[in-house]
């Protein structure tokens, strides 16, 4: 089973920059996007009849938003956390026979850290939400988690300590989530691979020089670790300031998937 996650930073713009080509090339069974930045009716995305489309729009126009395109028909679809009243379209949860898929765009603490306290509270609720799902069946979490977990996950670690996305608080919450029973699939497969990132600033020559951060993830319930076939980052794909991340799991996880 092939899964892809991509923060497209505006889906309408990304469509003009090769989204469709990559979508067809990836041939994913489940394809998740974050930061769609659109409202219902603002795009007609022809992905073929085999894909169901599920959207969670932010109330604020041109902001946030998530979507999931899937060949596998979900049992249920949930928009946001159970007690989520943020109206920012940040979470989509699809329940399948043998797992939950949670597509998430984690709130940014902001450059001046003015949203850090809110981020910490949100992280607590999100971890509780995931562990409750995990108690029922395994969970696959994907998306832009807006944190580089370890120094290996960021190009210039020392100069970024304390900055948004690399504060002790944010990194600590990520560690706590893993300790609650989840695995960072990429780091599980590639424990020592550095200089592999998923986000680069739009500043001149930053991406060209690979001055990036790894902030896009596939996390899985620990009991799914034996099912991980491949976890990769498609750094060569442009179209956004983020690049896609991929996960392949053994087909036995879901009957009927190639």
One Martini backbone bead per residue (centre of mass of N, CA, C, O) as a GRO file, in nm:
protein
  258
    1UNK     BB    1   0.094   0.038   0.025
    2UNK     BB    2   0.052   0.371  -0.093
    3UNK     BB    3   0.182   0.683   0.045
    4UNK     BB    4   0.109   1.042   0.044
    5UNK     BB    5   0.266   1.362   0.141
    6UNK     BB    6   0.165   1.722   0.088
    7UNK     BB    7   0.269   2.048   0.106
    8UNK     BB    8   0.137   2.281  -0.132
    9UNK     BB    9   0.088   2.582  -0.079
   10UNK     BB   10  -0.142   2.579  -0.276
   11UNK     BB   11  -0.315   2.405  -0.501
   12UNK     BB   12  -0.362   2.589  -0.743
   13UNK     BB   13  -0.060   2.646  -0.787
   14UNK     BB   14   0.047   2.350  -0.798
   15UNK     BB   15  -0.108   2.264  -1.056
   16UNK     BB   16   0.087   2.464  -1.232
   17UNK     BB   17   0.360   2.280  -1.108
   18UNK     BB   18   0.297   1.943  -1.135
   19UNK     BB   19   0.094   1.779  -0.966
   20UNK     BB   20  -0.028   1.574  -1.169
   21UNK     BB   21   0.234   1.431  -1.245
   22UNK     BB   22   0.301   1.329  -0.961
   23UNK     BB   23   0.044   1.181  -0.897
   24UNK     BB   24   0.078   0.970  -1.125
   25UNK     BB   25   0.363   0.872  -1.047
   26UNK     BB   26   0.299   0.774  -0.752
   27UNK     BB   27   0.049   0.584  -0.730
   28UNK     BB   28  -0.144   0.617  -0.493
   29UNK     BB   29  -0.376   0.511  -0.258
   30UNK     BB   30  -0.284   0.757  -0.067
   31UNK     BB   31  -0.345   1.120  -0.081
   32UNK     BB   32  -0.199   1.392   0.096
   33UNK     BB   33  -0.295   1.731   0.188
   34UNK     BB   34  -0.170   2.061   0.259
   35UNK     BB   35  -0.250   2.374   0.222
   36UNK     BB   36  -0.485   2.443   0.008
   37UNK     BB   37  -0.621   2.732   0.008
   38UNK     BB   38  -0.945   2.664  -0.002
   39UNK     BB   39  -1.269   2.636  -0.127
   40UNK     BB   40  -1.556   2.536  -0.210
   41UNK     BB   41  -1.543   2.544  -0.571
   42UNK     BB   42  -1.225   2.641  -0.647
   43UNK     BB   43  -1.196   2.336  -0.757
   44UNK     BB   44  -1.122   2.098  -1.029
   45UNK     BB   45  -1.025   1.765  -0.960
   46UNK     BB   46  -0.888   1.532  -1.188
   47UNK     BB   47  -0.816   1.188  -1.069
   48UNK     BB   48  -1.032   1.000  -1.111
   49UNK     BB   49  -1.268   0.755  -1.028
   50UNK     BB   50  -1.085   0.595  -0.808
   51UNK     BB   51  -1.102   0.868  -0.645
   52UNK     BB   52  -1.158   0.986  -0.344
   53UNK     BB   53  -1.280   1.300  -0.199
   54UNK     BB   54  -1.146   1.484   0.089
   55UNK     BB   55  -1.249   1.783   0.274
   56UNK     BB   56  -1.089   2.050   0.480
   57UNK     BB   57  -1.198   2.363   0.550
   58UNK     BB   58  -1.138   2.676   0.607
   59UNK     BB   59  -1.296   2.958   0.696
   60UNK     BB   60  -1.059   3.097   0.607
   61UNK     BB   61  -0.949   3.242   0.338
   62UNK     BB   62  -0.657   3.112   0.212
   63UNK     BB   63  -0.639   2.877   0.447
   64UNK     BB   64  -0.517   2.606   0.490
   65UNK     BB   65  -0.606   2.284   0.475
   66UNK     BB   66  -0.738   1.957   0.378
   67UNK     BB   67  -0.666   1.639   0.197
   68UNK     BB   68  -0.809   1.327   0.053
   69UNK     BB   69  -0.692   1.070  -0.176
   70UNK     BB   70  -0.877   0.759  -0.245
   71UNK     BB   71  -0.910   0.414  -0.331
   72UNK     BB   72  -1.007   0.367  -0.046
   73UNK     BB   73  -1.283   0.306   0.124
   74UNK     BB   74  -1.420   0.450   0.381
   75UNK     BB   75  -1.603   0.421   0.669
   76UNK     BB   76  -1.497   0.698   0.791
   77UNK     BB   77  -1.530   1.064   0.851
   78UNK     BB   78  -1.325   1.318   1.005
   79UNK     BB   79  -1.349   1.667   1.119
   80UNK     BB   80  -1.136   1.684   1.324
   81UNK     BB   81  -1.158   1.690   1.636
   82UNK     BB   82  -1.393   1.621   1.863
   83UNK     BB   83  -1.309   1.921   2.013
   84UNK     BB   84  -1.295   2.089   1.749
   85UNK     BB   85  -1.307   2.472   1.706
   86UNK     BB   86  -1.107   2.618   1.486
   87UNK     BB   87  -1.169   2.623   1.169
   88UNK     BB   88  -0.879   2.522   0.997
   89UNK     BB   89  -0.859   2.240   0.850
   90UNK     BB   90  -0.626   2.031   0.993
   91UNK     BB   91  -0.818   1.762   1.004
   92UNK     BB   92  -0.815   1.419   0.877
   93UNK     BB   93  -1.020   1.121   0.930
   94UNK     BB   94  -0.971   0.785   0.823
   95UNK     BB   95  -1.151   0.488   0.821
   96UNK     BB   96  -1.045   0.156   0.819
   97UNK     BB   97  -1.037  -0.167   0.870
   98UNK     BB   98  -0.703  -0.160   0.990
   99UNK     BB   99  -0.711   0.169   1.002
  100UNK     BB  100  -0.593   0.495   1.060
  101UNK     BB  101  -0.612   0.819   0.895
  102UNK     BB  102  -0.402   1.112   0.962
  103UNK     BB  103  -0.442   1.440   0.851
  104UNK     BB  104  -0.195   1.709   0.912
  105UNK     BB  105  -0.184   2.066   1.020
  106UNK     BB  106   0.021   2.216   1.217
  107UNK     BB  107   0.059   2.462   1.412
  108UNK     BB  108   0.219   2.760   1.422
  109UNK     BB  109   0.415   2.952   1.647
  110UNK     BB  110   0.570   3.159   1.520
  111UNK     BB  111   0.833   3.368   1.506
  112UNK     BB  112   0.746   3.508   1.801
  113UNK     BB  113   0.583   3.280   1.968
  114UNK     BB  114   0.270   3.365   2.008
  115UNK     BB  115   0.167   3.039   1.954
  116UNK     BB  116   0.294   2.837   2.160
  117UNK     BB  117   0.081   2.784   2.376
  118UNK     BB  118  -0.128   2.679   2.180
  119UNK     BB  119   0.045   2.451   2.066
  120UNK     BB  120   0.070   2.291   2.331
  121UNK     BB  121  -0.232   2.239   2.368
  122UNK     BB  122  -0.278   2.100   2.096
  123UNK     BB  123  -0.078   1.864   2.138
  124UNK     BB  124  -0.230   1.735   2.369
  125UNK     BB  125  -0.491   1.676   2.213
  126UNK     BB  126  -0.364   1.515   1.982
  127UNK     BB  127  -0.244   1.285   2.147
  128UNK     BB  128  -0.509   1.189   2.267
  129UNK     BB  129  -0.648   1.129   2.001
  130UNK     BB  130  -0.443   0.914   1.897
  131UNK     BB  131  -0.455   0.716   2.140
  132UNK     BB  132  -0.755   0.653   2.107
  133UNK     BB  133  -0.730   0.529   1.829
  134UNK     BB  134  -0.501   0.317   1.897
  135UNK     BB  135  -0.693   0.145   2.085
  136UNK     BB  136  -0.854   0.028   1.826
  137UNK     BB  137  -0.633   0.099   1.596
  138UNK     BB  138  -0.415   0.161   1.384
  139UNK     BB  139  -0.191   0.443   1.301
  140UNK     BB  140  -0.172   0.702   1.047
  141UNK     BB  141   0.048   0.980   1.029
  142UNK     BB  142   0.022   1.286   0.835
  143UNK     BB  143   0.239   1.571   0.764
  144UNK     BB  144   0.265   1.896   0.889
  145UNK     BB  145   0.439   1.937   1.207
  146UNK     BB  146   0.625   2.190   1.258
  147UNK     BB  147   0.899   2.003   1.316
  148UNK     BB  148   1.227   1.953   1.418
  149UNK     BB  149   1.341   1.709   1.611
  150UNK     BB  150   1.641   1.693   1.518
  151UNK     BB  151   1.948   1.794   1.419
  152UNK     BB  152   1.935   1.610   1.156
  153UNK     BB  153   1.656   1.781   1.059
  154UNK     BB  154   1.869   2.027   1.027
  155UNK     BB  155   2.105   2.225   0.900
  156UNK     BB  156   2.102   2.473   1.133
  157UNK     BB  157   2.080   2.406   1.448
  158UNK     BB  158   2.222   2.612   1.638
  159UNK     BB  159   2.085   2.877   1.500
  160UNK     BB  160   1.772   2.750   1.568
  161UNK     BB  161   1.756   2.755   1.853
  162UNK     BB  162   1.429   2.867   1.952
  163UNK     BB  163   1.287   2.846   1.702
  164UNK     BB  164   1.041   2.803   1.510
  165UNK     BB  165   1.036   2.443   1.504
  166UNK     BB  166   1.303   2.447   1.741
  167UNK     BB  167   1.198   2.404   2.012
  168UNK     BB  168   1.189   2.242   2.304
  169UNK     BB  169   0.882   2.217   2.317
  170UNK     BB  170   0.823   2.091   2.038
  171UNK     BB  171   1.024   1.855   2.055
  172UNK     BB  172   0.902   1.734   2.313
  173UNK     BB  173   0.622   1.664   2.198
  174UNK     BB  174   0.727   1.467   1.991
  175UNK     BB  175   0.857   1.270   2.187
  176UNK     BB  176   0.596   1.207   2.343
  177UNK     BB  177   0.449   1.081   2.105
  178UNK     BB  178   0.643   0.848   2.059
  179UNK     BB  179   0.616   0.736   2.355
  180UNK     BB  180   0.298   0.666   2.297
  181UNK     BB  181   0.343   0.467   2.016
  182UNK     BB  182   0.538   0.597   1.789
  183UNK     BB  183   0.674   0.622   1.447
  184UNK     BB  184   0.936   0.739   1.256
  185UNK     BB  185   0.971   0.612   0.953
  186UNK     BB  186   1.224   0.744   0.838
  187UNK     BB  187   1.412   0.709   1.092
  188UNK     BB  188   1.375   0.404   1.106
  189UNK     BB  189   1.511   0.356   0.816
  190UNK     BB  190   1.711   0.638   0.867
  191UNK     BB  191   1.897   0.706   1.138
  192UNK     BB  192   2.164   0.870   0.970
  193UNK     BB  193   2.021   1.058   0.767
  194UNK     BB  194   2.118   1.341   0.617
  195UNK     BB  195   2.029   1.600   0.415
  196UNK     BB  196   1.701   1.544   0.451
  197UNK     BB  197   1.434   1.729   0.326
  198UNK     BB  198   1.091   1.915   0.313
  199UNK     BB  199   1.196   2.222   0.373
  200UNK     BB  200   1.215   2.557   0.222
  201UNK     BB  201   1.295   2.853   0.178
  202UNK     BB  202   1.234   3.130  -0.048
  203UNK     BB  203   1.502   3.210  -0.039
  204UNK     BB  204   1.775   3.258  -0.199
  205UNK     BB  205   1.935   2.946  -0.259
  206UNK     BB  206   1.832   2.747  -0.038
  207UNK     BB  207   1.756   2.495  -0.201
  208UNK     BB  208   2.014   2.474  -0.369
  209UNK     BB  209   2.178   2.436  -0.075
  210UNK     BB  210   2.009   2.268   0.130
  211UNK     BB  211   1.845   2.463   0.349
  212UNK     BB  212   1.676   2.261   0.568
  213UNK     BB  213   1.374   2.084   0.673
  214UNK     BB  214   1.221   1.823   0.873
  215UNK     BB  215   0.843   1.845   0.887
  216UNK     BB  216   0.758   1.585   0.729
  217UNK     BB  217   0.535   1.301   0.800
  218UNK     BB  218   0.538   0.948   0.901
  219UNK     BB  219   0.338   0.806   1.137
  220UNK     BB  220   0.331   0.504   1.341
  221UNK     BB  221   0.238   0.253   1.489
  222UNK     BB  222   0.449   0.040   1.634
  223UNK     BB  223   0.300  -0.229   1.518
  224UNK     BB  224   0.382  -0.134   1.207
  225UNK     BB  225   0.688  -0.167   1.157
  226UNK     BB  226   0.689  -0.447   0.995
  227UNK     BB  227   0.527  -0.298   0.740
  228UNK     BB  228   0.769  -0.144   0.651
  229UNK     BB  229   0.920  -0.083   0.333
  230UNK     BB  230   0.902   0.244   0.282
  231UNK     BB  231   1.081   0.567   0.345
  232UNK     BB  232   1.040   0.884   0.179
  233UNK     BB  233   1.192   1.172   0.000
  234UNK     BB  234   1.100   1.405  -0.265
  235UNK     BB  235   1.332   1.642  -0.327
  236UNK     BB  236   1.287   1.678  -0.654
  237UNK     BB  237   1.013   1.810  -0.588
  238UNK     BB  238   0.820   2.060  -0.701
  239UNK     BB  239   0.561   2.337  -0.625
  240UNK     BB  240   0.686   2.392  -0.338
  241UNK     BB  241   0.836   2.439  -0.021
  242UNK     BB  242   0.759   2.152  -0.032
  243UNK     BB  243   0.785   1.802  -0.019
  244UNK     BB  244   0.729   1.487  -0.063
  245UNK     BB  245   0.608   1.206   0.122
  246UNK     BB  246   0.671   0.848   0.176
  247UNK     BB  247   0.476   0.532   0.207
  248UNK     BB  248   0.533   0.178   0.248
  249UNK     BB  249   0.317  -0.098   0.288
  250UNK     BB  250   0.211  -0.384   0.348
  251UNK     BB  251  -0.060  -0.536   0.196
  252UNK     BB  252  -0.174  -0.684   0.458
  253UNK     BB  253  -0.316  -0.432   0.588
  254UNK     BB  254  -0.499  -0.438   0.309
  255UNK     BB  255  -0.739  -0.566   0.153
  256UNK     BB  256  -0.706  -0.514  -0.204
  257UNK     BB  257  -0.423  -0.409  -0.209
  258UNK     BB  258  -0.132  -0.402  -0.396
   0.00000   0.00000   0.00000
